[in-house]
């Protein structure tokens, strides 16, 4: 190439950034060893897996286990599938939980506490009818917002037959309602010993209706709660044609 051509080439092109080399055809490339943006991009390859801390990995495995237990139940769930969805080896799952039973126990324990916390927090009213409304709405809210967790609880497992399943959770709720009904019965001159029977009946009615509503999702949960309270409060002989909730819910 002549000197004039070299000069023209230099004049007609923009100054090359430091650290670049010219390729055949006039293109440039980043020089090796450059610590700029290209080097940063090279450290974050597409599809590369971000390393998690032990706590983060544990939470990920719990979340994945919760979904699979909800989908398949305890017996049909395998550690292989949990590991595959988490993109880890099986020993990682065993390291955190000791096996499928340990993972299931953690998932169920969290759901039990979450549901009980919702219901006990919701019971703030002074009137028994309002308390019934609040309990019904708390359960329906949980079903709507934590569907996977509720499915885990309603799937009976031989592993958790004594504690931690849906029946035991509802029994705990019934005991809390029993204390409320016992005080109300005593103030009205009823036999407070019957409070346990009535609490089991009320909670059982709401819980079984909640399991049904989990699948159909209609009518609206507020309507479902209103009709539950209608039956429990008014009885079959005095049902309201169009019941509504009297409790004002915060928005």
C-alpha positions as CSV (number, residue, x, y, z in Angstrom):
1,X,0.0,0.0,0.0
2,X,1.3,3.5,-0.8
3,X,2.0,6.2,1.7
4,X,-0.9,8.2,0.2
5,X,-3.2,5.3,0.7
6,X,-2.0,4.8,4.3
7,X,-2.6,8.5,5.0
8,X,-6.1,8.4,3.4
9,X,-6.9,5.3,5.5
10,X,-5.8,7.0,8.6
11,X,-7.6,10.2,7.9
12,X,-10.9,8.4,6.9
13,X,-11.2,6.3,10.0
14,X,-11.9,7.2,13.6
15,X,-9.1,6.9,16.1
16,X,-8.9,3.4,17.4
17,X,-9.4,3.0,21.1
18,X,-6.5,1.9,23.2
19,X,-6.1,-1.8,23.5
20,X,-7.5,-2.6,20.0
21,X,-5.9,-4.4,17.1
22,X,-6.7,-4.1,13.5
23,X,-8.0,-7.2,11.7
24,X,-7.9,-7.9,8.0
25,X,-10.6,-5.9,6.3
26,X,-10.4,-3.0,8.6
27,X,-12.3,-4.3,11.6
28,X,-10.9,-4.0,15.1
29,X,-11.0,-6.3,18.1
30,X,-10.3,-6.0,21.8
31,X,-6.7,-6.9,22.6
32,X,-6.0,-9.8,24.9
33,X,-5.7,-8.9,28.5
34,X,-8.0,-5.9,28.4
35,X,-9.8,-5.5,31.8
36,X,-12.6,-3.4,30.4
37,X,-16.3,-4.2,29.6
38,X,-15.4,-7.2,27.4
39,X,-13.5,-8.8,30.3
40,X,-16.6,-8.2,32.6
41,X,-18.9,-9.7,30.0
42,X,-16.6,-12.7,29.7
43,X,-17.1,-13.5,33.5
44,X,-20.9,-13.6,33.2
45,X,-21.5,-16.1,30.4
46,X,-25.1,-16.6,29.3
47,X,-26.7,-19.5,31.1
48,X,-24.0,-19.7,33.8
49,X,-25.3,-20.8,37.2
50,X,-25.0,-18.3,40.1
51,X,-23.5,-20.0,43.2
52,X,-25.9,-19.9,46.1
53,X,-25.1,-19.7,49.8
54,X,-26.2,-22.7,51.9
55,X,-29.2,-20.7,53.2
56,X,-30.3,-19.7,49.7
57,X,-30.0,-23.2,48.5
58,X,-32.0,-24.6,51.4
59,X,-34.8,-22.1,50.6
60,X,-34.7,-23.0,47.0
61,X,-35.1,-26.7,47.8
62,X,-37.9,-26.0,50.2
63,X,-39.8,-24.0,47.5
64,X,-39.3,-26.7,44.9
65,X,-40.2,-29.5,47.3
66,X,-43.4,-27.6,48.2
67,X,-44.5,-27.4,44.6
68,X,-43.8,-31.1,43.8
69,X,-45.4,-32.3,47.0
70,X,-48.5,-30.2,46.1
71,X,-48.5,-31.6,42.6
72,X,-47.8,-35.3,43.3
73,X,-48.2,-35.9,47.0
74,X,-45.5,-37.4,49.3
75,X,-45.4,-41.0,47.8
76,X,-45.0,-39.9,44.2
77,X,-42.3,-37.3,44.9
78,X,-38.7,-38.3,44.5
79,X,-35.4,-36.7,45.6
80,X,-34.3,-37.1,42.0
81,X,-37.0,-34.8,40.7
82,X,-36.3,-32.2,43.4
83,X,-32.6,-32.3,42.6
84,X,-33.3,-32.1,38.9
85,X,-35.5,-29.0,39.2
86,X,-33.0,-27.3,41.4
87,X,-30.2,-28.3,39.0
88,X,-28.1,-29.9,41.8
89,X,-27.0,-33.4,42.5
90,X,-29.0,-35.6,44.9
91,X,-26.3,-35.5,47.6
92,X,-27.0,-31.7,48.0
93,X,-30.6,-32.4,48.9
94,X,-29.6,-35.2,51.3
95,X,-27.0,-32.8,52.9
96,X,-29.7,-30.3,53.7
97,X,-32.6,-32.5,54.7
98,X,-31.4,-36.1,55.1
99,X,-33.9,-37.4,52.6
100,X,-37.5,-36.9,51.3
101,X,-39.0,-37.3,54.8
102,X,-36.9,-34.4,56.2
103,X,-37.8,-32.1,53.3
104,X,-41.5,-32.9,53.6
105,X,-41.5,-32.3,57.4
106,X,-40.0,-28.9,56.9
107,X,-42.5,-28.0,54.2
108,X,-45.5,-29.1,56.3
109,X,-44.3,-27.4,59.4
110,X,-44.0,-24.1,57.6
111,X,-47.5,-24.4,56.2
112,X,-49.0,-25.4,59.5
113,X,-47.5,-22.3,61.2
114,X,-48.5,-20.1,58.3
115,X,-52.1,-21.1,58.4
116,X,-52.4,-21.0,62.1
117,X,-50.8,-17.5,62.2
118,X,-53.3,-16.3,59.6
119,X,-56.3,-17.6,61.5
120,X,-55.2,-16.5,65.0
121,X,-54.2,-13.0,63.7
122,X,-57.6,-12.7,62.0
123,X,-59.6,-13.4,65.2
124,X,-59.8,-9.9,66.5
125,X,-63.5,-9.1,66.7
126,X,-65.6,-9.3,69.9
127,X,-68.8,-10.6,68.5
128,X,-69.0,-14.4,67.8
129,X,-70.5,-13.9,64.4
130,X,-67.7,-11.6,63.3
131,X,-65.2,-14.1,64.7
132,X,-66.8,-16.8,62.6
133,X,-66.6,-14.6,59.5
134,X,-62.9,-13.8,60.2
135,X,-62.0,-17.4,60.6
136,X,-63.7,-18.4,57.4
137,X,-62.1,-15.6,55.4
138,X,-58.7,-16.3,56.8
139,X,-58.9,-19.9,55.6
140,X,-60.2,-18.9,52.2
141,X,-57.5,-16.2,51.9
142,X,-54.9,-18.9,52.6
143,X,-56.4,-21.3,50.0
144,X,-56.4,-18.5,47.4
145,X,-53.0,-17.1,48.0
146,X,-51.0,-20.2,49.1
147,X,-52.7,-22.8,47.0
148,X,-49.6,-25.1,46.8
149,X,-49.2,-25.0,50.5
150,X,-52.8,-25.9,51.1
151,X,-52.6,-28.8,48.7
152,X,-49.6,-30.1,50.6
153,X,-51.7,-30.0,53.8
154,X,-54.8,-31.7,52.5
155,X,-52.9,-34.6,50.9
156,X,-52.8,-37.1,53.8
157,X,-49.4,-38.8,54.3
158,X,-48.7,-41.8,56.5
159,X,-45.5,-40.1,57.5
160,X,-47.4,-37.3,59.1
161,X,-50.5,-39.1,60.3
162,X,-50.2,-38.0,63.9
163,X,-49.2,-34.4,63.5
164,X,-48.7,-31.8,60.7
165,X,-51.5,-32.8,58.3
166,X,-54.7,-30.9,57.5
167,X,-56.8,-32.7,60.2
168,X,-54.3,-31.9,62.9
169,X,-54.1,-28.3,61.8
170,X,-57.9,-27.9,61.8
171,X,-57.9,-29.6,65.2
172,X,-55.6,-26.9,66.6
173,X,-57.8,-24.2,65.1
174,X,-60.9,-25.9,66.7
175,X,-59.2,-25.8,70.1
176,X,-58.8,-22.0,69.8
177,X,-62.4,-21.6,68.7
178,X,-63.4,-23.8,71.6
179,X,-62.0,-21.3,74.1
180,X,-64.0,-18.5,72.5
181,X,-67.2,-20.5,72.3
182,X,-66.7,-21.7,75.9
183,X,-66.7,-18.2,77.3
184,X,-69.7,-17.3,75.1
185,X,-71.7,-20.4,76.2
186,X,-71.0,-19.6,79.9
187,X,-72.2,-16.0,79.5
188,X,-75.4,-17.2,77.9
189,X,-76.1,-20.0,80.4
190,X,-75.3,-22.9,78.1
191,X,-73.2,-25.9,79.1
192,X,-69.6,-24.8,78.3
193,X,-68.6,-28.5,78.0
194,X,-70.4,-28.5,74.6
195,X,-68.1,-25.9,73.3
196,X,-65.6,-28.5,72.0
197,X,-68.4,-30.3,70.0
198,X,-69.6,-27.0,68.5
199,X,-66.0,-25.8,67.7
200,X,-65.2,-29.1,65.9
201,X,-68.5,-28.9,63.9
202,X,-67.9,-25.2,62.9
203,X,-64.3,-25.6,61.9
204,X,-64.9,-28.9,60.2
205,X,-67.7,-27.3,58.1
206,X,-65.5,-24.4,57.1
207,X,-62.5,-26.7,56.4
208,X,-64.4,-29.1,54.2
209,X,-66.0,-26.3,52.3
210,X,-62.5,-24.8,51.8
211,X,-61.3,-28.1,50.2
212,X,-64.2,-28.1,47.8
213,X,-63.7,-24.4,46.9
214,X,-60.0,-25.1,46.2
215,X,-61.1,-27.0,43.1
216,X,-64.1,-25.0,41.9
217,X,-63.1,-21.4,42.9
218,X,-66.7,-20.2,42.6
219,X,-68.6,-18.3,43.9
220,X,-66.3,-15.6,45.2
221,X,-64.7,-16.3,48.5
222,X,-66.6,-13.5,50.3
223,X,-69.9,-15.1,49.1
224,X,-68.7,-18.6,50.3
225,X,-67.8,-17.1,53.7
226,X,-71.2,-15.4,53.9
227,X,-73.1,-18.6,53.3
228,X,-71.0,-20.5,55.7
229,X,-71.8,-18.0,58.4
230,X,-75.4,-17.9,57.3
231,X,-75.7,-21.7,58.0
232,X,-73.7,-21.7,61.2
233,X,-75.3,-18.6,62.7
234,X,-78.9,-18.7,61.5
235,X,-79.4,-22.5,61.1
236,X,-81.3,-24.2,58.3
237,X,-84.7,-22.9,59.6
238,X,-83.7,-19.3,59.5
239,X,-81.4,-19.0,56.5
240,X,-81.1,-15.6,54.9
241,X,-81.8,-15.5,51.2
242,X,-78.9,-13.2,50.4
243,X,-76.4,-13.3,53.3
244,X,-73.5,-10.9,53.5
245,X,-70.5,-10.3,55.7
246,X,-70.8,-7.7,58.5
247,X,-67.1,-7.5,59.2
248,X,-65.3,-4.6,57.5
249,X,-62.1,-5.9,56.0
250,X,-59.1,-3.5,55.6
251,X,-58.1,-2.8,52.1
